[in-house]
Amino acid sequence: MTIKKRFLISYIGGIAIACLSLFSIIGIAFYINTGKVPSPNTLYKTFTQQRSLNPEEELAYIKLREIAKSDPEQLLEPSGELKEMIQTFEHKELGVVVRQDTKICYYSQDLVEKSLVVHFPQFDVNNIKTRGTIDNAGRLYRYMKYDFYFKNHDTGSLLILIKENNFLEFMTKWGVLVSVIILLVAFGGLLFLNQLLKKTIINPLENLGAGMSEIRNGHLEVSVTNPMKQTAMEVKQLTDDFEKMRGALIHSTEEQVKLEENRKTLVASISHDLKTPITSIIGYVKGLLDGVATTPEKRDKYLQTIRTKALSLNDLIEELFLYSKLDAAAIPLNFERINLNEFLKHIIEEFQIQATEISLQLSSQELKASYVMADRIQLNRVFINLIENSLKFKVNDRPLPVQLGISETADMVEVRVSDNGQGISAEQLPFVFNHFYRGEVSRPTDTGGSGLGLAIVKQIIEMHEGSVMIESQIYQGTTVVVLLKKA
């Protein structure tokens, strides 16, 4: 069943429940006041029941009727006791009318003479039909009638008029029209609510459904029309959530495309970097087998080259294995509180022993030690990679000083690794953290790098919820900025 039909049924059900509740209240009130169980028969009798004459009024009516029989001329100009009797009727909202032949000789003040003449009941000499209903200027009255003859043999009539029940009178005159108006208003209300429902809920939901169909067909760029101001808040929220989902899908699709491109690039890069040393090894082995190296010195040179290329290949495979494990978050991190000053001093001491051509210095702007939460092994790998990069890209004809500086901000500890090496051009800076990026067009491996060093650095720092940036100018040196959270 559609939402539209459900709401329509809800509206009709609501009207039915309201009517039933109203009838129940009326029925309870009726029972409390009358002591009778409400039914169509009892309700009709109650609403149509007229006020009957009390004994005193009944006696007065009998006296008037007797006067009409014995001396009807008194009715033409009432006086004395007769006038008082008629006034008693009129004070109790009863009307008195006396007619002689076709002339109205007397009528109570609230009655209209012309209407009485037009609607006066016919003369009945036998007084068989003495009760009925008469219209007087649009107002209904019940009457009691007595017909007689005056002494001059003119016909005469005495009417006692009782106002008809207001509700019954109203329903008799206007009931059909009121019922039709109520039905028209109810039907119009249903149409209005239905149109409002369609505008505020149904149409936005249909637009949402159309948007979903477009997404199912792969058209993620199709946006759902913005809902109108009158749209239900829940539907607006649903539309907003749908648009957010569509945006997330677009982002996910774009990321998927980028990942696929990266995968292709990675496969091509791995193929290139593996093929280069393997080709070199195959060439030197073939030279040895073909007897190209005829002297012991030449054979040693060939074997040394093969060993160097094999070690380079082994380093590449190890870094590739590490990169893939970091990328898959397969390396667990053992965080501990580390004194960064002492940690870097230890790295400097180890490096100075292994590489004498580099000068490492540590400086700190803080008076006290700086502490970070980090994995000791992985953090060690970060700074070893950065220092080795400085060494690989040093300028050959000048010494290489590497400065490690520590400073703090409100929540972070900043480590700056600066050198005076070859530097990086502004065009290459955005790509240096990409895997297998070395900056040269032909991607030679004569620098000894795999192109994964800075990519590994970035992955490790991001796993520590930190960040890494690089500043460089060609032939002016490079500064790598590492930000780590304070401990």
Salt bridges, closest charged atoms under 4 A:
GLU57 OE1 - ARG51 NH1 3.35
GLU57 OE2 - LYS92 NZ 3.89
GLU66 OE2 - LYS69 NZ 3.87
ASP147 OD2 - LYS145 NZ 2.36
GLU164 OE2 - ARG142 NE 3.28
GLU169 OE1 - ARG139 NE 2.58
GLU214 OE1 - HIS219 ND1 2.77
GLU243 OE1 - ARG246 NH2 3.07
GLU255 OE2 - HIS251 NE2 3.98
GLU260 OE2 - ARG263 NH2 2.67
ASP273 OD1 - HIS272 ND1 3.14
ASP273 OD2 - ARG438 NH2 2.48
ASP273 OD1 - ARG443 NH1 3.06
ASP290 OD2 - LYS286 NZ 2.91
GLU336 OE1 - ARG376 NH2 3.27
GLU342 OE2 - LYS345 NZ 3.72
GLU350 OE2 - HIS346 NE2 2.97
GLU408 OE1 - LYS486 NZ 3.12
GLU414 OE2 - ARG416 NH1 3.52
GLU465 OE1 - LYS485 NZ 3.07
GLU471 OE1 - ARG416 NH2 3.05
